[in-house]
Amino acid sequence: MSTAKTPFCKVPFLVGFTTSDQERYRDCCSKHPTIVSDQGQPFEQWWRSDKLNAFRQQLLDSDQWPSACWRCKVSEQQQGTSFRTAVNQWPQTDYDHPAGWNIMFGNICNLGCWSCSEKSSSVIFQHKKKAGLIQGNDLTEQKFQNNWPQLKSQVLQSYEHHDTVTLTLLGGEPLYNKTVIAFLSQLVDLGLASRTRLEFHTNATQFPHKIFPSAHNNTWQHVSAFVSLDAVGPYAEWLRYGCSWPKVDAVVNSLIKACDHTEIHCTLTVLNINQLTALQKYANSKQLKLNISPADDPEFMALRHWDQHSDQLMVDVSDTQWQTFHQLIGCDARPGMSEQLRAYIKSFDQVRKPLHIFDAELAGATGW
């Protein structure tokens, strides 16, 4: 495989991705929109499918950014790195089977974050049900458990093709999930931990003692913790509803000590673009990198689709560090987005504490 064209990306050649509906696979976690497998299509068929191969060929043939890869493009413009640049450093040359996996382990979670959905949080499902926004039963975890034996078999096959396998664990909250803990214990028992680069995305509400029984007894080849934070202090407690900021701060300190690499990942929406400077100061205080990914879903929280002036977001455009993100505001404005956002937040009035309890100034300025 020649990689002479730029910007080239190894992701669809080396990484397998699940989807939040637990019934399909996708080509990347950073693209929007993504290419997905047919419902019920076995992974080995998807990995060799015409749809995925067509996108791979596009990357080989073109020296232009695919339009769907705008998140990595913005990340590289703003921060110099992206998911693309990280995976491009992988040394693997066997493309018959993934060398890495990006797995959504169901939706079991202990928080209800505003930018998240019921497919990724059991708490959000329950909140939406109480608010009358959703009906029926939460089947996400059942669907995951139905698919997990087949998926786990595919993951274990990666060790037959590659000396090192990278596992990126998501949820829900993976460190709150018994299936995750059991799987990692199985890898240790099979003697595969030393060949595993372990990555997990966590809301930092609890330390994974079962993964790290001792700070001096780390059996994994390398461990990275990607801490999901969108703000600091009381506002963080509203954005990632259900967390305690002092506890989050304590867990972050523990992760820094236990892991080989820790960084902060921020999901950027209209709800927190005004929090970036404070979040950067927090990251600096911990000597951690801040990785920012603009969200495109739900669309009424996306910077690109905001239909009002940026002043409505309390954005300080004089802070040129975030100029690239500021320029996203309203670049694809869609009428009604701001009203949809206010209506969505208001629909939880009987379920969650309102913003003014956490941040009265912001609540008064935004009407959220």
Rosetta blueprint (number, residue, H / E / L):
1 M L
2 S L
3 T L
4 A L
5 K L
6 T L
7 P L
8 F L
9 C L
10 K L
11 V H
12 P H
13 F H
14 L H
15 V E
16 G E
17 F E
18 T E
19 T L
20 S L
21 D L
22 Q L
23 E L
24 R L
25 Y E
26 R E
27 D L
28 C L
29 C L
30 S L
31 K L
32 H L
33 P L
34 T L
35 I L
36 V E
37 S L
38 D L
39 Q L
40 G L
41 Q L
42 P L
43 F H
44 E H
45 Q H
46 W H
47 W H
48 R L
49 S L
50 D H
51 K H
52 L H
53 N H
54 A H
55 F H
56 R H
57 Q H
58 Q H
59 L H
60 L H
61 D H
62 S L
63 D L
64 Q L
65 W L
66 P L
67 S H
68 A H
69 C H
70 W H
71 R H
72 C H
73 K H
74 V H
75 S H
76 E H
77 Q H
78 Q H
79 Q H
80 G L
81 T L
82 S L
83 F H
84 R H
85 T H
86 A H
87 V H
88 N L
89 Q L
90 W L
91 P L
92 Q L
93 T L
94 D L
95 Y L
96 D L
97 H L
98 P L
99 A L
100 G E
101 W E
102 N E
103 I E
104 M E
105 F L
106 G L
107 N L
108 I L
109 C L
110 N L
111 L L
112 G E
113 C E
114 W L
115 S L
116 C L
117 S L
118 E L
119 K L
120 S L
121 S L
122 S H
123 V H
124 I H
125 F H
126 Q H
127 H H
128 K H
129 K H
130 K H
131 A H
132 G L
133 L L
134 I L
135 Q L
136 G L
137 N L
138 D L
139 L L
140 T H
141 E H
142 Q H
143 K H
144 F H
145 Q H
146 N H
147 N H
148 W H
149 P H
150 Q H
151 L H
152 K H
153 S H
154 Q H
155 V H
156 L H
157 Q H
158 S H
159 Y H
160 E H
161 H H
162 H L
163 D L
164 T L
165 V E
166 T E
167 L E
168 T E
169 L E
170 L E
171 G L
172 G L
173 E L
174 P H
175 L H
176 Y H
177 N L
178 K H
179 T H
180 V H
181 I H
182 A H
183 F H
184 L H
185 S H
186 Q H
187 L H
188 V H
189 D H
190 L L
191 G L
192 L L
193 A H
194 S H
195 R H
196 T E
197 R E
198 L E
199 E E
200 F E
201 H E
202 T E
203 N L
204 A L
205 T L
206 Q L
207 F L
208 P L
209 H L
210 K L
211 I L
212 F L
213 P L
214 S L
215 A L
216 H L
217 N L
218 N L
219 T L
220 W L
221 Q L
222 H E
223 V E
224 S E
225 A E
226 F E
227 V E
228 S E
229 L L
230 D L
231 A L
232 V L
233 G H
234 P H
235 Y H
236 A H
237 E H
238 W H
239 L H
240 R E
241 Y E
242 G L
243 C L
244 S L
245 W H
246 P H
247 K H
248 V H
249 D H
250 A H
251 V H
252 V H
253 N H
254 S H
255 L H
256 I H
257 K H
258 A H
259 C L
260 D L
261 H E
262 T E
263 E E
264 I E
265 H E
266 C E
267 T E
268 L E
269 T L
270 V L
271 L L
272 N L
273 I H
274 N H
275 Q H
276 L H
277 T H
278 A H
279 L H
280 Q H
281 K H
282 Y H
283 A H
284 N H
285 S H
286 K L
287 Q L
288 L L
289 K E
290 L E
291 N E
292 I E
293 S E
294 P E
295 A L
296 D L
297 D L
298 P L
299 E H
300 F H
301 M H
302 A L
303 L H
304 R H
305 H H
306 W L
307 D L
308 Q L
309 H L
310 S H
311 D H
312 Q H
313 L H
314 M L
315 V L
316 D L
317 V L
318 S L
319 D L
320 T H
321 Q H
322 W H
323 Q H
324 T H
325 F H
326 H H
327 Q L
328 L L
329 I L
330 G L
331 C L
332 D L
333 A L
334 R L
335 P L
336 G L
337 M H
338 S H
339 E H
340 Q H
341 L H
342 R H
343 A H
344 Y H
345 I H
346 K H
347 S L
348 F L
349 D L
350 Q L
351 V L
352 R L
353 K L
354 P L
355 L H
356 H H
357 I H
358 F H
359 D L
360 A H
361 E H
362 L H
363 A H
364 G H
365 A H
366 T H
367 G L
368 W L
